[in-house]
Amino acid sequence: MRDFLKNEKNEFLAFVQKAKFLLVITIFFMILSYGIKLFYFDFSIDTEAILDDYPQQMDNWLNVNRLGLVFTKYLLFHHRFNPFVANILTFFTFTIVCYFLSYLVHRILGPVSKSAGMFILPILFLTHPIFAEQFNFTLQNFEVALGILFQVLALLLTYYYTQKNYIIFPVVAIVLNIWSFLTYQALYSFFITGAVVSILLILCRDQKESQPRAFSGYLVIILKYSLIYLLSFILAQLLAITYTKIMHIPSGTYLTRQILWGKLPTSEVIQEIQKQLSTVFFAKNASFYNYGFIISTILVLFIFIKKIVKRVPDIYLEIFVFLVLYLSPFLLTIIIGQGEAIRAQMPALELVIAFNFYYVYWSLHNHWLRKALVTYCLILAFNQSYAAANLLFSEHVKYKEDVTLANRMNVQLDNLGVGDRADYSLVILGKHEPESVVVLPGETLGRSFFAWDIGTRAGTTYRAIGFMRILGYPFHRPTSKQLDYAHSIEKELTVWPKKDSIRIHGNLIVIKLSN
């Protein structure tokens, strides 16, 4: 064991010496894509909740079994939240994720890794615009990045376990997986994607070195990855169930209410799944998707044809494993029977696309074809990076517009003689949509604090109050009777900023933003 760890240490240090360019280009694309969040301290949707009421947000997460996320918060942050610290830690951690992901590929392939093109993997992975949607949730962005890192390390330890049967490797891998699974549910599928990638790399290495294994040898490797995943999944579920039972925490419906199976005819559910697959594969949402997935898949098919013609050993096993790889990012889609939230499609989908391109590069022998592929990947990474940066810039402009809106409303309240806001409750009727010409529509990006939860009884009121409390306007939440009163006079009010858009009734303020 000691000799193995010593050799691994030397292997990693040798990689560090050779991978300086990889680190530099990773940092460059990280700053280009997400640097705006390092230089501006805006906060996004839901972050107002943790800034305003930290314990309540912890309870909300426990209600949806995010014990790992809550544990990390209590372990490191002492019941306070700081957006600047969260953003710095997020992108530092995410850089390490990309570095170790590259090391995992290098470690499995060994001398045949073609390290000159290794940077393809991290730059296509990290720049995908879906990460902008995920990291827009500032209140949890570091913990999600840490969960991804834990899974990459768990994949590395699992690979060690396939090489050496030291029990410490699967034990630590399972612990890291459990922590990750209980941080964010979308990470359940990432280990599967990473495991399939690892198995493909082992297959490719054996092909390149002309040392194919018996099918039983690959089966043992697959069983080891599967066993670690299943134990991690089962133990995570048992831990979540046990904790909620002991602490008498009610079961949340955040995930279960999204499941369409049994609620709609099977044919309609299948159509929803097909719609989601088509949206991703054919880039039908240009803000978050591009043709990198379909282009890389076509290139992989050409590689398969070439290998079949050459009768490369285990090519049909390789094709089967690739099919599993393509299925892995859509497991949640299949489970719930519809397209999940865009942010929940990370990081498995991004890894599949990035690995596709690296696999093609690794499989090419022609020098000029490899150069052409590298050039395309650099252009694609830049385009993705630019798309992510535009989304985050849009969010920044939206935030400034929301601040201006809140200040304008409070200036108007000053003119109406309203004094200490802590003496008043507030109800917001209707909504305000961002008006800046640079705001891009996203799932959560670009959406105003004054335009959430429309259709509920309180509408956007609670979001708006949380936002304004952070800005220094300490309004109280309305009571049920105050909400009833606000709705009873809704038709009497004009739309803000007109004169009769605000009604002050005792210690209640009602503002109508739209019809």
Secondary structure by P-SEA (a helix, b strand, c coil): caaaaaaaaaaaaaaaaacaaaaaaaaaaaaaaccccccccccccaaaaaaacaaaaaaaaaaacaaaaaaaaaacccccccaaaaaaaaaaaaaaaaaaaaaaaaaaacccccccccaaaaaaaaacaaaaaaacccccaaaaaaaaaaaaaaaaaaaaaaacccaaaaaaaaaaaaaaaaacccccaaaaaaaaaaaaaaaaaaaaacccccaaaaaaaaaaaaaaaaaaaaaaaaaaaaaaaaaccccccccccccccccccaaaaaaaaaaaaaaaaaccccccccaaaaaaaaaaaaaaaaaaaacccaaaaaaaaaaaaaaccaaaaaaacccccccccccaaaaaaaaaaaaaaaacccaaaaaaaaaaaaaaaaaaaaaaaaaaaaaaaaaaaaaaaaaaaaaaaaaacccccccbbbbbcccccccccccccccccccccccccccccccaaaaaaaaaaaaccbbbbbcaaaaaaaaaaccccccccccccccccccbbbbbccc
